[in-house]
Amino acid sequence: MSKHNDFNPYLLNLNNVFCDNVYQYAYIKRYNCNETLYQQGEEPLNLYIFLSGQLKKFGKTNKIMDYTVGECIGAHANFANICYFETVKIFSPSEIFVIQFNYLQERLEQHPNILEEVVEALVKKRSIITNIIDIDNSINTL
């Protein structure tokens, strides 16, 4: 399967946003076990979208993360323009959709309707994380 055929399902209905040379800015990368996706303290250059596999996050807590297909990894650092506050390693063979963030940011600025959808998704994710933390804290105080 060609790189273009692998990539196309993730750009459905976005032909007017992404230009013909998108493949140099966005691609699917296959990772092997124990590879590092990004390290704590690194400046975020790419936005990562989970496709398959398992990842392990090292930071305040070291745990295997269960991501769903299409979930952004490390997006907070990109959108907040801060360094990553954790390290993410590949725990099992994985596929990640990698987009150079500067390229994506330019497209989002040109097409604000897409930016609105991204912001809504990030707010929803933040709300879910906050609820999980609240539940975890209430369990720990029992």
DSSP file (Angstrom, degrees, kcal/mol; ACC not computed):
  #  RESIDUE AA STRUCTURE BP1 BP2  ACC     N-H-->O    O-->H-N    N-H-->O    O-->H-N    TCO  KAPPA ALPHA  PHI   PSI    X-CA   Y-CA   Z-CA
    1    1 A M              0   0    0      0, 0.0     2,-0.0     0, 0.0     0, 0.0   0.000 360.0 360.0 360.0 135.7    0.0    0.0    0.0
    2    2 A S     >  -     0   0    0      1,-0.1     4,-2.1     4,-0.0     5,-0.2  -0.293 360.0-112.4 -77.5 162.4    1.4    3.4   -0.9
    3    3 A K  H  > S+     0   0    0      1,-0.2     4,-1.6     2,-0.2    25,-0.1   0.889 118.7  52.7 -58.3 -40.6    2.0    6.2    1.5
    4    4 A H  H  > S+     0   0    0      1,-0.2     4,-2.3     2,-0.2    -1,-0.2   0.904 108.0  49.2 -65.3 -42.2   -0.8    8.2   -0.2
    5    5 A N  H  4 S+     0   0    0      1,-0.2    -1,-0.2     2,-0.2    -2,-0.2   0.877 111.2  50.3 -66.2 -36.9   -3.3    5.4    0.2
    6    6 A D  H  < S+     0   0    0     -4,-2.1    -1,-0.2     1,-0.2    -2,-0.2   0.861 116.0  43.6 -63.5 -35.2   -2.4    4.9    3.9
    7    7 A F  H >< S+     0   0    0     -4,-1.6     3,-2.0    -5,-0.2     4,-0.3   0.842  92.3  78.8 -83.7 -36.9   -2.8    8.7    4.5
    8    8 A N  G >< S+     0   0    0     -4,-2.3     3,-2.1     1,-0.3    -1,-0.2   0.785  83.1  62.2 -51.6 -41.0   -6.0    9.5    2.6
    9    9 A P  G >  S+     0   0    0      0, 0.0     3,-0.7     0, 0.0    -1,-0.3   0.778 100.7  56.3 -59.3 -22.8   -8.6    8.3    5.1
   10   10 A Y  G <  S+     0   0    0     -3,-2.0    -2,-0.2     1,-0.2    -3,-0.1   0.471 107.4  48.5 -88.1  -1.2   -7.3   10.8    7.7
   11   11 A L  G X  S+     0   0    0     -3,-2.1     3,-2.1    -4,-0.3    -1,-0.2   0.138  74.5 150.0-121.5  19.5   -7.9   13.7    5.3
   12   12 A L  T <  S+     0   0    0     -3,-0.7    -4,-0.0     1,-0.3     0, 0.0  -0.259  75.8   5.2 -54.7 138.0  -11.4   13.0    4.2
   13   13 A N  T 3  S+     0   0    0      1,-0.1    -1,-0.3     4,-0.0     3,-0.1   0.628 108.6  95.7  62.7  17.0  -13.4   16.2    3.4
   14   14 A L    X>  +     0   0    0     -3,-2.1     4,-2.1     1,-0.1     3,-1.7   0.151  38.3 116.6-119.3  19.4  -10.3   18.3    3.9
   15   15 A N  T 34 S+     0   0    0      1,-0.3    -1,-0.1     2,-0.2    -3,-0.1   0.838  77.2  53.1 -57.7 -34.7   -9.1   18.6    0.3
   16   16 A N  T 34 S+     0   0    0      1,-0.2    -1,-0.3    -3,-0.1    -2,-0.1   0.636 111.6  47.1 -76.2 -12.4   -9.6   22.4    0.3
   17   17 A V  T <4 S+     0   0    0     -3,-1.7     2,-0.4     1,-0.1    -2,-0.2   0.862 106.6  55.9 -93.9 -44.5   -7.4   22.7    3.5
   18   18 A F  S  < S-     0   0    0     -4,-2.1    -1,-0.1    -7,-0.1     2,-0.1  -0.749  76.8-139.5 -98.7 137.5   -4.4   20.6    2.6
   19   19 A C    >   -     0   0    0     -2,-0.4     3,-1.6     1,-0.1    -2,-0.1  -0.277  33.4 -91.5 -88.4 176.4   -2.3   21.3   -0.4
   20   20 A D  G >  S+     0   0    0      1,-0.3     3,-0.5     2,-0.1    -1,-0.1   0.767 122.1  57.0 -60.4 -28.6   -0.8   18.7   -2.8
   21   21 A N  G >   +     0   0    0      1,-0.2     3,-1.7     2,-0.1     4,-0.4   0.153  68.8 117.2 -91.7  21.7    2.5   18.6   -0.9
   22   22 A V  G X>  +     0   0    0     -3,-1.6     3,-1.9     1,-0.3     4,-1.9   0.797  60.4  73.0 -57.7 -29.8    0.8   17.6    2.3
   23   23 A Y  G <4 S+     0   0    0     -3,-0.5    -1,-0.3     1,-0.3    -2,-0.1   0.699  91.9  55.1 -66.0 -18.3    2.7   14.2    2.3
   24   24 A Q  G <4 S+     0   0    0     -3,-1.7    -1,-0.3     1,-0.1    -2,-0.2   0.638 116.5  37.8 -84.0 -12.6    6.0   16.0    3.2
   25   25 A Y  T <4 S+     0   0    0     -3,-1.9    75,-3.1    -4,-0.4     2,-0.4   0.594 123.1  33.8-108.9 -16.9    4.3   17.5    6.3
   26   26 A A  E  <  +A   99   0A   0     -4,-1.9     2,-0.3    73,-0.2    -1,-0.3  -0.996  67.0 143.8-146.0 135.1    2.0   14.7    7.4
   27   27 A Y  E     -A   98   0A   0     71,-2.3    71,-3.4    -2,-0.4     2,-0.5  -0.980  47.5 -99.9-161.7 164.2    2.5   10.9    7.3
   28   28 A I  E     -A   97   0A   0     -2,-0.3     2,-0.4    69,-0.2    69,-0.2  -0.850  36.8-164.1 -94.8 129.2    1.9    7.6    9.1
   29   29 A K  E     -A   96   0A   0     67,-3.2    67,-2.6    -2,-0.5     2,-0.5  -0.951  10.6-145.4-116.9 134.1    4.9    6.4   11.0
   30   30 A R  E     -A   95   0A   0     -2,-0.4     2,-0.3    65,-0.2    65,-0.2  -0.864  19.6-162.4 -97.9 126.1    5.2    2.9   12.3
   31   31 A Y  E     -A   94   0A   0     63,-3.0    63,-2.0    -2,-0.5     2,-0.2  -0.813   7.8-139.3-110.0 147.9    7.1    2.6   15.6
   32   32 A N    >   -     0   0    0     -2,-0.3     3,-1.8    61,-0.2    58,-0.2  -0.636  43.4 -72.6 -98.3 162.5    8.7   -0.4   17.3
   33   33 A C  T 3  S+     0   0    0      1,-0.2    58,-0.2    -2,-0.2    -1,-0.1  -0.231 117.2  18.2 -53.0 139.3    8.6   -1.3   20.9
   34   34 A N  T 3  S+     0   0    0     56,-2.9    -1,-0.2     1,-0.3     2,-0.1   0.399  88.2 133.2  76.0   2.4   10.8    0.9   23.2
   35   35 A E    <   -     0   0    0     -3,-1.8    55,-3.2    55,-0.1     2,-0.5  -0.492  57.4-120.1 -75.0 155.3   11.1    3.8   20.7
   36   36 A T  E     -B   89   0A   0     53,-0.2    53,-0.3     1,-0.2     3,-0.1  -0.854  20.5-170.0-100.6 127.5   10.5    7.3   22.1
   37   37 A L  E    S-     0   0A   0     51,-2.7     2,-0.3    -2,-0.5    -1,-0.2   0.936  75.9 -26.4 -76.2 -51.1    7.7    9.4   20.6
   38   38 A Y  E     -B   88   0A   0     50,-1.3    50,-2.6     6,-0.0    -1,-0.4  -0.975  63.9-126.8-158.2 160.8    8.8   12.5   22.5
   39   39 A Q    >   -     0   0    0     -2,-0.3     3,-2.1    48,-0.2    45,-0.3  -0.827  34.0 -92.8-115.3 150.6   10.7   13.3   25.7
   40   40 A Q  T 3  S+     0   0    0     -2,-0.3    45,-0.2     1,-0.3    47,-0.1  -0.309 112.6  24.1 -54.2 134.6    9.9   15.6   28.6
   41   41 A G  T 3  S+     0   0    0     43,-3.1    -1,-0.3     1,-0.3     2,-0.1   0.232  90.9 128.8  91.4 -13.9   11.3   19.0   28.0
   42   42 A E    <   -     0   0    0     -3,-2.1    42,-2.5    42,-0.1    -1,-0.3  -0.449  65.3-113.5 -74.0 148.1   11.4   18.8   24.2
   43   43 A E        -     0   0    0     40,-0.2     2,-0.5    -2,-0.1    40,-0.2  -0.670  36.4-114.4 -76.8 131.9    9.8   21.5   22.2
   44   44 A P        +     0   0    0      0, 0.0     3,-0.1     0, 0.0    -1,-0.1  -0.564  46.7 159.4 -75.0 121.1    6.8   20.1   20.3
   45   45 A L        +     0   0    0     -2,-0.5    56,-2.6     1,-0.1    57,-0.5   0.638  62.0  44.0-108.1 -24.7    7.3   20.2   16.6
   46   46 A N  E     -C  100   0A   0     54,-0.3     2,-0.5    55,-0.1    54,-0.2  -0.882  67.9-136.4-123.9 152.5    4.7   17.6   15.6
   47   47 A L  E     -C   99   0A   0     52,-3.2    52,-2.4    -2,-0.3     2,-0.4  -0.934  27.2-151.1-101.9 131.2    1.2   16.8   16.5
   48   48 A Y  E     -CD  98  73A   0     25,-1.1    25,-3.1    -2,-0.5     2,-0.5  -0.877  10.1-166.4-109.4 134.1    0.7   13.0   17.0
   49   49 A I  E     -CD  97  72A   0     48,-2.5    48,-3.2    -2,-0.4    23,-0.2  -0.983  24.2-125.2-121.3 123.7   -2.6   11.2   16.3
   50   50 A F  E     +C   96   0A   0     21,-3.0    20,-3.2    -2,-0.5    21,-0.3  -0.430  37.2 161.0 -71.7 133.8   -2.9    7.7   17.7
   51   51 A L  E     -     0   0A   0     44,-2.0     2,-0.3     1,-0.4    45,-0.2   0.686  62.4 -21.8-117.1 -45.4   -3.8    4.9   15.2
   52   52 A S  E    S+C   95   0A   0     43,-1.8    43,-1.7    16,-0.1    -1,-0.4  -0.989  90.5  46.7-163.1 162.4   -2.8    1.6   16.8
   53   53 A G  E    S-     0   0A   0     -2,-0.3     2,-0.3    41,-0.2    14,-0.2  -0.656  76.3 -69.4 106.4-160.6   -0.6    0.0   19.5
   54   54 A Q  E     -C   92   0A   0     38,-0.7    37,-2.8    -2,-0.2    38,-1.5  -0.998  37.0-161.9-139.2 142.5    0.2    0.9   23.1
   55   55 A L  E     -CE  90  65A   0     10,-1.1    10,-3.3    -2,-0.3     2,-0.5  -0.883   8.6-146.2-121.8 152.9    2.1    3.8   24.6
   56   56 A K  E     -CE  89  64A   0     33,-3.0    33,-2.9    -2,-0.3     2,-0.5  -0.984  11.9-150.5-121.5 129.9    3.6    4.3   28.0
   57   57 A K  E     -CE  88  63A   0      6,-2.8     6,-2.0    -2,-0.5     2,-0.5  -0.847   7.1-164.7-101.9 130.6    3.7    7.8   29.5
   58   58 A F  E     +C   87   0A   0     29,-3.6    29,-3.2    -2,-0.5     4,-0.2  -0.969  46.8  86.8-115.5 121.9    6.5    8.7   31.9
   59   59 A G  S    S-     0   0    0     -2,-0.5    27,-0.1     2,-0.4     3,-0.1  -0.611 100.3 -11.2-170.6-126.4    6.0   11.8   34.1
   60   60 A K  S    S+     0   0    0     -2,-0.2     2,-0.4     1,-0.2    26,-0.1   0.870 142.0  22.6 -62.3 -35.1    4.4   12.2   37.4
   61   61 A T  S    S-     0   0    0      2,-0.1     2,-0.7     0, 0.0    -2,-0.4  -0.984  76.8-140.0-129.7 144.7    3.0    8.7   37.0
   62   62 A N        +     0   0    0     -2,-0.4     2,-0.3    -4,-0.2    -4,-0.2  -0.903  44.6 142.2-103.5 111.2    4.4    6.0   34.8
   63   63 A K  E     -E   57   0A   0     -6,-2.0    -6,-2.8    -2,-0.7     2,-0.4  -0.997  55.2-105.0-151.0 154.4    1.6    4.1   33.2
   64   64 A I  E     -E   56   0A   0     -2,-0.3     2,-0.4    -8,-0.2    -8,-0.3  -0.633  41.6-141.7 -75.2 132.1    0.5    2.4   30.0
   65   65 A M  E     -E   55   0A   0    -10,-3.3   -10,-1.1    -2,-0.4     2,-0.8  -0.821   5.6-148.1-102.6 134.6   -2.0    4.7   28.2
   66   66 A D        -     0   0    0     -2,-0.4     2,-0.3   -12,-0.1   -12,-0.1  -0.885  25.2-177.7 -98.8 107.1   -5.0    3.4   26.4
   67   67 A Y        -     0   0    0     -2,-0.8     2,-0.3   -14,-0.2   -14,-0.1  -0.728  19.6-132.1-101.3 153.8   -5.6    5.7   23.5
   68   68 A T    >   -     0   0    0     -2,-0.3     3,-2.3     1,-0.1   -18,-0.2  -0.755  41.0 -83.0-101.2 154.7   -8.5    5.5   21.0
   69   69 A V  T 3  S+     0   0    0     -2,-0.3   -18,-0.2     1,-0.3     3,-0.1  -0.312 118.1  21.6 -57.3 130.4   -8.0    5.8   17.3
   70   70 A G  T 3  S+     0   0    0    -20,-3.2    -1,-0.3     1,-0.3     2,-0.2   0.338  87.9 139.2  93.3  -5.5   -7.8    9.4   16.3
   71   71 A E    <   -     0   0    0     -3,-2.3   -21,-3.0   -21,-0.3    -1,-0.3  -0.520  53.0-122.5 -75.7 137.2   -6.9   10.7   19.7
   72   72 A C  E     -D   49   0A   0    -23,-0.2     2,-0.5    -2,-0.2   -23,-0.2  -0.565  20.0-152.1 -78.7 141.1   -4.2   13.5   19.8
   73   73 A I  E    S-D   48   0A   0    -25,-3.1   -25,-1.1    -2,-0.2    15,-0.0  -0.969  76.5  -2.7-116.3 124.3   -1.1   12.8   21.8
   74   74 A G  S  > S+     0   0    0     -2,-0.5     4,-1.2   -27,-0.1     3,-0.4   0.662  83.9 139.3  74.5  16.5    0.8   15.8   23.3
   75   75 A A  H  >  +     0   0    0      1,-0.2     4,-2.8     2,-0.2     5,-0.3   0.842  61.3  64.4 -64.1 -33.9   -1.6   18.3   21.8
   76   76 A H  H  > S+     0   0    0      1,-0.2     4,-2.5     2,-0.2    -1,-0.2   0.917 101.3  50.3 -56.9 -44.0   -1.6   20.5   24.9
   77   77 A A  H  >>S+     0   0    0     -3,-0.4     5,-2.0     2,-0.2     4,-0.7   0.895 112.4  48.0 -62.5 -39.7    2.1   21.3   24.5
   78   78 A N  H ><5S+     0   0    0     -4,-1.2     3,-0.6     3,-0.2    -2,-0.2   0.967 116.7  39.8 -63.9 -53.4    1.6   22.2   20.8
   79   79 A F  H 3<5S+     0   0    0     -4,-2.8    -2,-0.2     1,-0.2    -1,-0.2   0.790 120.0  45.1 -72.6 -27.0   -1.4   24.5   21.3
   80   80 A A  H 3<5S-     0   0    0     -4,-2.5    -1,-0.2    -5,-0.3    -2,-0.2   0.520 105.5-129.4 -89.8  -6.7   -0.1   26.0   24.5
   81   81 A N  T <<5 +     0   0    0     -4,-0.7     2,-0.3    -3,-0.6    -3,-0.2   0.929  64.4 126.7  56.6  48.9    3.4   26.5   23.0
   82   82 A I      < -     0   0    0     -5,-2.0    -1,-0.2    -6,-0.2    -2,-0.1  -0.864  65.6 -91.6-127.9 164.4    5.1   24.8   25.9
   83   83 A C        -     0   0    0     -2,-0.3   -40,-0.2   -40,-0.2   -41,-0.1  -0.365  54.5 -87.1 -71.7 155.5    7.6   22.0   26.2
   84   84 A Y        -     0   0    0    -42,-2.5   -43,-3.1   -45,-0.3    -1,-0.1  -0.385  31.2-155.9 -61.4 138.9    6.3   18.4   26.7
   85   85 A F  S    S+     0   0    0    -45,-0.2     2,-0.3   -44,-0.1   -45,-0.1   0.267  73.7  34.9-103.0  10.5    5.8   17.7   30.4
   86   86 A E  S    S-     0   0    0    -47,-0.1     2,-0.4   -27,-0.1   -27,-0.2  -0.965  77.2-117.9-150.2 167.0    6.1   14.0   30.1
   87   87 A T  E     - C   0  58A   0    -29,-3.2   -29,-3.6    -2,-0.3     2,-0.5  -0.907  23.8-158.4-105.9 137.7    8.0   11.4   28.0
   88   88 A V  E     -BC  38  57A   0    -50,-2.6   -51,-2.7    -2,-0.4   -50,-1.3  -0.976  12.0-177.8-120.6 123.9    6.0    9.0   25.8
   89   89 A K  E     -BC  36  56A   0    -33,-2.9   -33,-3.0    -2,-0.5     2,-0.5  -0.830  33.1-106.1-117.1 156.5    7.5    5.7   24.7
   90   90 A I  E     - C   0  55A   0    -55,-3.2   -56,-2.9    -2,-0.3   -35,-0.2  -0.704  29.6-177.2 -82.7 125.8    6.1    3.0   22.5
   91   91 A F  E    S+     0   0A   0    -37,-2.8   -36,-0.2    -2,-0.5    -1,-0.2   0.737  71.7   7.6 -97.0 -29.0    5.1    0.0   24.5
   92   92 A S  E    S- C   0  54A   0    -38,-1.5   -38,-0.7   -60,-0.1    -1,-0.3  -0.958 107.9 -62.1-144.4 160.8    4.0   -2.3   21.6
   93   93 A P  E    S+     0   0A   0      0, 0.0     2,-0.3     0, 0.0   -61,-0.2  -0.186  70.6 179.5 -47.4 131.6    4.4   -1.9   17.8
   94   94 A S  E     -A   31   0A   0    -63,-2.0   -63,-3.0   -41,-0.2     2,-0.4  -0.916  31.9-140.6-139.8 157.8    2.3    1.2   17.0
   95   95 A E  E     -AC  30  52A   0    -43,-1.7   -44,-2.0    -2,-0.3   -43,-1.8  -0.992  22.4-176.7-120.8 131.6    1.2    3.4   14.2
   96   96 A I  E     -AC  29  50A   0    -67,-2.6   -67,-3.2    -2,-0.4     2,-0.6  -0.989  25.0-134.6-129.6 134.7    1.0    7.2   14.7
   97   97 A F  E     -AC  28  49A   0    -48,-3.2   -48,-2.5    -2,-0.4     2,-0.5  -0.819  29.0-159.5 -86.7 119.2   -0.2    9.8   12.3
   98   98 A V  E     -AC  27  48A   0    -71,-3.4   -71,-2.3    -2,-0.6     2,-0.4  -0.887  13.4-179.9-109.5 126.8    2.5   12.6   12.5
   99   99 A I  E     -AC  26  47A   0    -52,-2.4   -52,-3.2    -2,-0.5     2,-0.3  -0.992  34.0-119.5-125.8 127.2    1.7   16.2   11.4
  100  100 A Q  E  >  - C   0  46A   0    -75,-3.1     4,-2.0    -2,-0.4     3,-0.3  -0.514  26.6-142.3 -62.5 123.8    4.2   19.0   11.5
  101  101 A F  H  > S+     0   0    0    -56,-2.6     4,-3.2    -2,-0.3     5,-0.2   0.865  94.9  56.2 -64.7 -38.7    2.5   21.4   13.8
  102  102 A N  H  > S+     0   0    0    -57,-0.5     4,-2.1     1,-0.2    -1,-0.2   0.905 108.9  48.8 -59.4 -40.5    3.6   24.6   12.1
  103  103 A Y  H  > S+     0   0    0     -3,-0.3     4,-1.8     2,-0.2    -1,-0.2   0.940 113.9  45.4 -62.7 -47.6    2.0   23.3    8.8
  104  104 A L  H  X S+     0   0    0     -4,-2.0     4,-2.6     1,-0.2    -2,-0.2   0.910 110.3  54.3 -62.4 -42.5   -1.2   22.4   10.6
  105  105 A Q  H  X S+     0   0    0     -4,-3.2     4,-2.1     1,-0.2    -1,-0.2   0.895 106.6  51.5 -61.1 -41.4   -1.3   25.7   12.5
  106  106 A E  H  X S+     0   0    0     -4,-2.1     4,-1.5    -5,-0.2    -1,-0.2   0.911 111.8  47.2 -60.9 -42.1   -1.1   27.6    9.2
  107  107 A R  H  X S+     0   0    0     -4,-1.8     4,-1.5     1,-0.2    -2,-0.2   0.882 110.0  52.6 -67.9 -38.1   -4.0   25.6    7.8
  108  108 A L  H  < S+     0   0    0     -4,-2.6     7,-0.4     1,-0.2    -1,-0.2   0.882 107.9  51.3 -65.2 -37.3   -6.1   26.1   10.9
  109  109 A E  H  < S+     0   0    0     -4,-2.1    -1,-0.2     1,-0.2    -2,-0.2   0.847 112.2  46.6 -67.7 -33.0   -5.5   29.9   10.7
  110  110 A Q  H  < S+     0   0    0     -4,-1.5    -1,-0.2     1,-0.3    -2,-0.2   0.725 121.9  37.1 -78.8 -22.0   -6.7   29.8    7.1
  111  111 A H    >X  +     0   0    0     -4,-1.5     3,-1.6    -5,-0.1     4,-1.1  -0.677  66.8 176.4-131.8  77.3   -9.7   27.6    7.9
  112  112 A P  H 3> S+     0   0    0      0, 0.0     4,-2.3     0, 0.0     5,-0.2   0.732  74.4  70.0 -59.2 -24.5  -11.1   28.7   11.3
  113  113 A N  H 3> S+     0   0    0      1,-0.2     4,-1.2     2,-0.2     5,-0.1   0.870 101.3  46.6 -61.8 -34.3  -14.0   26.2   11.1
  114  114 A I  H <> S+     0   0    0     -3,-1.6     4,-2.2     2,-0.2    -1,-0.2   0.881 108.2  55.6 -72.8 -38.9  -11.5   23.4   11.5
  115  115 A L  H  X S+     0   0    0     -4,-1.1     4,-2.7    -7,-0.4    -2,-0.2   0.894 103.9  55.4 -59.3 -39.8   -9.8   25.2   14.4
  116  116 A E  H  X S+     0   0    0     -4,-2.3     4,-2.3     1,-0.2    -1,-0.2   0.906 107.7  48.2 -60.0 -42.4  -13.2   25.4   16.2
  117  117 A E  H  X S+     0   0    0     -4,-1.2     4,-2.1     2,-0.2    -1,-0.2   0.892 111.5  50.2 -65.4 -39.9  -13.6   21.6   15.9
  118  118 A V  H  X S+     0   0    0     -4,-2.2     4,-2.3     2,-0.2    -2,-0.2   0.930 111.0  48.5 -64.0 -45.8  -10.1   21.0   17.3
  119  119 A V  H  X S+     0   0    0     -4,-2.7     4,-2.6     1,-0.2     5,-0.2   0.916 110.5  51.4 -61.8 -43.9  -10.7   23.3   20.2
  120  120 A E  H  X S+     0   0    0     -4,-2.3     4,-2.3     1,-0.2    -1,-0.2   0.905 110.2  49.4 -59.8 -41.6  -14.0   21.6   21.0
  121  121 A A  H  X S+     0   0    0     -4,-2.1     4,-2.3     2,-0.2    -1,-0.2   0.901 111.8  48.4 -64.7 -41.3  -12.2   18.2   20.9
  122  122 A L  H  X S+     0   0    0     -4,-2.3     4,-2.5     2,-0.2    -2,-0.2   0.893 111.3  49.7 -67.1 -39.8   -9.5   19.4   23.3
  123  123 A V  H  X S+     0   0    0     -4,-2.6     4,-2.3     2,-0.2    -2,-0.2   0.915 111.1  49.8 -64.4 -42.3  -12.0   20.9   25.7
  124  124 A K  H  X S+     0   0    0     -4,-2.3     4,-2.1    -5,-0.2    -2,-0.2   0.917 111.7  48.3 -61.9 -43.6  -14.0   17.6   25.7
  125  125 A K  H  X S+     0   0    0     -4,-2.3     4,-2.5     1,-0.2    -2,-0.2   0.918 110.5  51.4 -63.2 -43.0  -10.7   15.7   26.4
  126  126 A R  H  X S+     0   0    0     -4,-2.5     4,-2.6     1,-0.2    -1,-0.2   0.900 109.1  51.0 -60.4 -42.1   -9.8   18.1   29.2
  127  127 A S  H  X S+     0   0    0     -4,-2.3     4,-2.2     2,-0.2    -1,-0.2   0.904 110.1  49.1 -63.4 -42.2  -13.2   17.6   30.8
  128  128 A I  H  X S+     0   0    0     -4,-2.1     4,-2.2     2,-0.2    -2,-0.2   0.928 112.0  48.6 -62.9 -45.6  -12.9   13.8   30.7
  129  129 A I  H  X S+     0   0    0     -4,-2.5     4,-2.5     1,-0.2    -2,-0.2   0.913 110.4  51.4 -62.1 -43.6   -9.4   14.0   32.3
  130  130 A T  H  X S+     0   0    0     -4,-2.6     4,-2.5     1,-0.2    -1,-0.2   0.913 109.9  49.8 -60.7 -43.3  -10.7   16.3   35.0
  131  131 A N  H  X S+     0   0    0     -4,-2.2     4,-2.3     2,-0.2    -1,-0.2   0.901 110.7  49.6 -62.6 -41.2  -13.6   14.0   35.8
  132  132 A I  H  X S+     0   0    0     -4,-2.2     4,-2.7     2,-0.2    -2,-0.2   0.913 111.3  48.7 -64.2 -42.8  -11.2   11.0   36.0
  133  133 A I  H  X S+     0   0    0     -4,-2.5     4,-2.7     2,-0.2    -2,-0.2   0.912 111.0  50.8 -63.4 -42.8   -8.8   12.9   38.3
  134  134 A D  H  X S+     0   0    0     -4,-2.5     4,-2.1     2,-0.2    -2,-0.2   0.912 112.4  46.3 -61.7 -42.8  -11.8   13.9   40.5
  135  135 A I  H  X S+     0   0    0     -4,-2.3     4,-2.1     2,-0.2    -2,-0.2   0.931 113.0  49.7 -64.3 -45.7  -13.0   10.3   40.7
  136  136 A D  H  X S+     0   0    0     -4,-2.7     4,-2.1     1,-0.2    -2,-0.2   0.902 111.4  49.2 -60.0 -43.2   -9.4    9.0   41.5
  137  137 A N  H  X S+     0   0    0     -4,-2.7     4,-1.0     1,-0.2    -1,-0.2   0.882 110.6  49.9 -65.2 -39.4   -9.0   11.7   44.2
  138  138 A S  H  < S+     0   0    0     -4,-2.1     4,-0.3     1,-0.2    -1,-0.2   0.864 110.8  49.8 -70.4 -32.9  -12.3   10.8   45.8
  139  139 A I  H >< S+     0   0    0     -4,-2.1     3,-1.3     1,-0.2    -2,-0.2   0.902 108.5  53.0 -67.6 -41.3  -11.4    7.1   45.8
  140  140 A N  H 3< S+     0   0    0     -4,-2.1    -1,-0.2     1,-0.3    -2,-0.2   0.709 105.2  55.4 -68.4 -20.1   -8.0    7.8   47.4
  141  141 A T  T 3<        0   0    0     -4,-1.0    -1,-0.3     1,-0.2    -2,-0.2   0.489 360.0 360.0 -92.1  -2.0   -9.6    9.7   50.2
  142  142 A L    <         0   0    0     -3,-1.3    -1,-0.2    -4,-0.3    -2,-0.1   0.487 360.0 360.0 -75.0 360.0  -11.9    6.8   51.2
